[in-house]
């Protein structure tokens, strides 16, 4: 899927002695096969589908003075947006210590799919399976480094379900 992001001009205006502009966190793009566009702002958790008339309003800069766009923080005062971003970032830093941890275990890169987008064919494929000691060491590290935290392990790399006795044994050990 190819997404083109449009930047509307003008993107700034002054209102009640306040300098306002489109949020730096807006994502605005057409919806394929329609005249509609989506407008998303991940910082403020907003998302809207704009019909052709609203999309034109956004692109022309008319939305800069629309209370609806200001209320949803698609139009912002830059210094206030910077404060919001900093608060969100600091909240993320605080929360990540309590969030679930995703860990990846890559036992091999062997794969029979040959997907055109895949980067894994650049890696040397291991001929032998991962030794049980390596799996055990991995989980000892996980238990030690992430003690008391929620965690989940993703088996990644090539096709982990390719059949061979050694690979089945490795997968079985990972599941234990």
DRENDO-1510 file (C-alpha; in Angstrom, 1 decimal, always signed):
<recs>
REC; n; res; u; v; w
REC; 1; UNK; +0.0; +0.0; +0.0 .
REC; 2; UNK; +1.4; +3.4; -1.0 .
REC; 3; UNK; +0.3; +6.4; +1.1 .
REC; 4; UNK; +0.9; +9.9; +0.1 .
REC; 5; UNK; +0.8; +12.5; +2.8 .
REC; 6; UNK; -0.5; +15.9; +1.9 .
REC; 7; UNK; +0.6; +19.1; +3.7 .
REC; 8; UNK; -2.0; +21.8; +3.4 .
REC; 9; UNK; -1.1; +25.5; +2.8 .
REC; 10; UNK; -1.5; +27.8; +4.4 .
REC; 11; UNK; -0.8; +25.9; +7.6 .
REC; 12; UNK; -0.6; +28.8; +10.1 .
REC; 13; UNK; -2.7; +31.7; +11.3 .
REC; 14; UNK; -3.0; +34.1; +14.2 .
REC; 15; UNK; -6.2; +34.0; +16.3 .
REC; 16; UNK; -6.8; +36.1; +19.4 .
REC; 17; UNK; -3.0; +36.9; +19.5 .
REC; 18; UNK; -2.3; +33.2; +19.4 .
REC; 19; UNK; -0.2; +31.7; +16.6 .
REC; 20; UNK; -2.0; +28.5; +15.5 .
REC; 21; UNK; -1.0; +25.8; +12.9 .
REC; 22; UNK; -1.9; +22.3; +11.8 .
REC; 23; UNK; -0.5; +19.8; +14.3 .
REC; 24; UNK; +2.8; +18.3; +13.4 .
REC; 25; UNK; +1.3; +14.9; +14.3 .
REC; 26; UNK; -1.6; +15.1; +11.8 .
REC; 27; UNK; -1.6; +12.4; +9.1 .
REC; 28; UNK; -3.8; +13.3; +6.1 .
REC; 29; UNK; -4.2; +11.2; +3.0 .
REC; 30; UNK; -6.7; +10.0; +0.5 .
REC; 31; UNK; -8.7; +6.8; +0.9 .
REC; 32; UNK; -8.1; +4.7; -2.2 .
REC; 33; UNK; -11.1; +4.3; -4.5 .
REC; 34; UNK; -13.1; +7.1; -2.9 .
REC; 35; UNK; -13.1; +10.9; -2.7 .
REC; 36; UNK; -12.7; +10.7; +1.0 .
REC; 37; UNK; -9.6; +11.3; +3.1 .
REC; 38; UNK; -8.5; +10.3; +6.5 .
REC; 39; UNK; -7.2; +12.7; +9.1 .
REC; 40; UNK; -5.4; +11.1; +12.1 .
REC; 41; UNK; -3.5; +12.6; +15.0 .
REC; 42; UNK; -1.8; +9.9; +17.1 .
REC; 43; UNK; -0.6; +12.4; +19.8 .
REC; 44; UNK; -4.2; +13.4; +20.7 .
REC; 45; UNK; -5.9; +10.1; +19.8 .
REC; 46; UNK; -8.1; +11.6; +17.1 .
REC; 47; UNK; -9.2; +10.1; +13.7 .
REC; 48; UNK; -11.8; +11.3; +11.2 .
REC; 49; UNK; -12.9; +10.5; +7.7 .
REC; 50; UNK; -13.3; +13.7; +5.6 .
REC; 51; UNK; -15.6; +13.8; +2.6 .
REC; 52; UNK; -14.3; +15.7; -0.5 .
REC; 53; UNK; -15.6; +19.1; +0.7 .
REC; 54; UNK; -14.0; +18.7; +4.2 .
REC; 55; UNK; -10.8; +17.5; +2.6 .
REC; 56; UNK; -10.7; +20.6; +0.4 .
REC; 57; UNK; -11.4; +22.8; +3.4 .
REC; 58; UNK; -8.4; +21.1; +5.2 .
REC; 59; UNK; -6.1; +21.5; +2.2 .
REC; 60; UNK; -7.0; +25.1; +1.6 .
REC; 61; UNK; -6.4; +26.1; +5.2 .
REC; 62; UNK; -10.0; +27.0; +6.0 .
REC; 63; UNK; -9.9; +24.3; +8.7 .
REC; 64; UNK; -7.4; +26.4; +10.7 .
REC; 65; UNK; -10.2; +28.6; +12.0 .
REC; 66; UNK; -12.8; +25.9; +12.4 .
REC; 67; UNK; -13.6; +25.2; +16.1 .
REC; 68; UNK; -14.2; +21.5; +15.4 .
REC; 69; UNK; -10.6; +21.1; +14.2 .
REC; 70; UNK; -9.2; +23.2; +17.0 .
REC; 71; UNK; -11.3; +21.2; +19.6 .
REC; 72; UNK; -9.9; +17.9; +18.3 .
REC; 73; UNK; -6.3; +19.3; +18.3 .
REC; 74; UNK; -5.8; +19.1; +14.5 .
REC; 75; UNK; -5.1; +22.8; +14.8 .
REC; 76; UNK; -2.9; +23.7; +17.7 .
REC; 77; UNK; -0.8; +26.4; +19.3 .
REC; 78; UNK; +2.8; +25.1; +18.8 .
REC; 79; UNK; +4.1; +25.7; +22.3 .
REC; 80; UNK; +1.1; +23.9; +23.8 .
REC; 81; UNK; +1.6; +21.0; +21.4 .
REC; 82; UNK; +5.2; +20.7; +22.4 .
REC; 83; UNK; +4.1; +20.5; +26.1 .
REC; 84; UNK; +1.6; +17.8; +25.2 .
REC; 85; UNK; +4.2; +15.9; +23.3 .
REC; 86; UNK; +6.6; +16.1; +26.3 .
REC; 87; UNK; +3.9; +14.9; +28.7 .
REC; 88; UNK; +3.0; +12.0; +26.5 .
REC; 89; UNK; +6.6; +11.0; +26.1 .
REC; 90; UNK; +7.3; +11.2; +29.8 .
REC; 91; UNK; +4.1; +9.1; +30.5 .
REC; 92; UNK; +5.4; +6.6; +28.0 .
REC; 93; UNK; +8.7; +6.4; +29.7 .
REC; 94; UNK; +7.0; +5.9; +33.1 .
REC; 95; UNK; +4.5; +3.3; +31.8 .
REC; 96; UNK; +7.0; +1.2; +29.9 .
REC; 97; UNK; +8.5; -0.1; +33.1 .
REC; 98; UNK; +5.1; -1.7; +33.9 .
REC; 99; UNK; +4.0; -2.6; +30.4 .
REC; 100; UNK; +4.2; -6.1; +29.0 .
REC; 101; UNK; +7.6; -6.9; +27.4 .
REC; 102; UNK; +7.8; -8.5; +24.0 .
REC; 103; UNK; +10.8; -10.6; +23.4 .
REC; 104; UNK; +11.9; -12.2; +20.2 .
REC; 105; UNK; +13.7; -15.6; +19.9 .
REC; 106; UNK; +15.2; -16.2; +16.5 .
REC; 107; UNK; +16.1; -19.9; +16.2 .
REC; 108; UNK; +16.9; -19.8; +12.5 .
REC; 109; UNK; +16.3; -18.0; +9.3 .
REC; 110; UNK; +15.5; -21.0; +7.1 .
REC; 111; UNK; +12.4; -20.4; +5.1 .
REC; 112; UNK; +10.8; -21.9; +2.0 .
REC; 113; UNK; +8.5; -19.0; +1.1 .
REC; 114; UNK; +10.9; -16.6; -0.7 .
REC; 115; UNK; +8.7; -13.6; -0.2 .
REC; 116; UNK; +9.7; -10.6; -2.3 .
REC; 117; UNK; +9.7; -8.2; +0.6 .
REC; 118; UNK; +11.7; -10.3; +3.0 .
REC; 119; UNK; +15.2; -9.4; +4.1 .
REC; 120; UNK; +16.0; -12.7; +5.7 .
REC; 121; UNK; +17.6; -14.2; +2.6 .
REC; 122; UNK; +20.6; -12.0; +3.4 .
REC; 123; UNK; +21.4; -14.1; +6.5 .
REC; 124; UNK; +23.3; -17.3; +6.4 .
REC; 125; UNK; +21.1; -20.2; +7.2 .
REC; 126; UNK; +22.1; -22.4; +10.0 .
REC; 127; UNK; +22.3; -26.0; +9.1 .
REC; 128; UNK; +21.9; -27.3; +12.7 .
REC; 129; UNK; +19.1; -26.7; +15.1 .
REC; 130; UNK; +19.5; -24.5; +18.2 .
REC; 131; UNK; +21.0; -26.4; +21.0 .
REC; 132; UNK; +18.8; -27.0; +24.1 .
REC; 133; UNK; +21.4; -25.1; +26.3 .
REC; 134; UNK; +20.9; -22.0; +24.2 .
REC; 135; UNK; +17.1; -22.1; +24.7 .
REC; 136; UNK; +17.6; -22.7; +28.4 .
REC; 137; UNK; +20.1; -19.8; +28.7 .
REC; 138; UNK; +17.6; -17.5; +26.9 .
REC; 139; UNK; +14.8; -18.3; +29.3 .
REC; 140; UNK; +17.2; -17.9; +32.3 .
REC; 141; UNK; +18.1; -14.5; +31.1 .
REC; 142; UNK; +14.4; -13.6; +30.5 .
REC; 143; UNK; +13.5; -14.7; +34.0 .
REC; 144; UNK; +16.4; -12.8; +35.5 .
REC; 145; UNK; +16.2; -9.5; +33.5 .
REC; 146; UNK; +12.4; -9.2; +33.4 .
REC; 147; UNK; +11.5; -10.8; +36.7 .
REC; 148; UNK; +8.0; -9.7; +37.9 .
REC; 149; UNK; +7.0; -8.3; +34.6 .
REC; 150; UNK; +4.4; -9.5; +32.1 .
REC; 151; UNK; +6.2; -10.9; +29.0 .
REC; 152; UNK; +5.6; -12.8; +25.9 .
REC; 153; UNK; +8.0; -14.5; +23.5 .
REC; 154; UNK; +7.6; -14.3; +19.7 .
REC; 155; UNK; +9.4; -17.0; +17.7 .
REC; 156; UNK; +10.7; -15.1; +14.7 .
REC; 157; UNK; +13.0; -15.9; +11.8 .
REC; 158; UNK; +12.3; -17.8; +8.7 .
REC; 159; UNK; +9.5; -20.3; +8.9 .
REC; 160; UNK; +9.6; -21.7; +12.4 .
REC; 161; UNK; +7.3; -24.6; +11.6 .
REC; 162; UNK; +9.4; -26.1; +8.8 .
REC; 163; UNK; +9.5; -29.8; +9.5 .
REC; 164; UNK; +12.6; -31.5; +10.7 .
REC; 165; UNK; +13.0; -33.5; +13.8 .
REC; 166; UNK; +15.6; -31.1; +15.2 .
REC; 167; UNK; +13.5; -28.0; +14.6 .
REC; 168; UNK; +10.4; -29.7; +16.1 .
REC; 169; UNK; +12.5; -30.5; +19.2 .
REC; 170; UNK; +13.6; -26.8; +19.4 .
REC; 171; UNK; +10.0; -25.6; +19.1 .
REC; 172; UNK; +8.8; -28.1; +21.7 .
REC; 173; UNK; +11.6; -26.9; +24.1 .
REC; 174; UNK; +10.5; -23.3; +23.5 .
REC; 175; UNK; +6.9; -24.1; +24.3 .
REC; 176; UNK; +7.9; -25.9; +27.5 .
</recs>
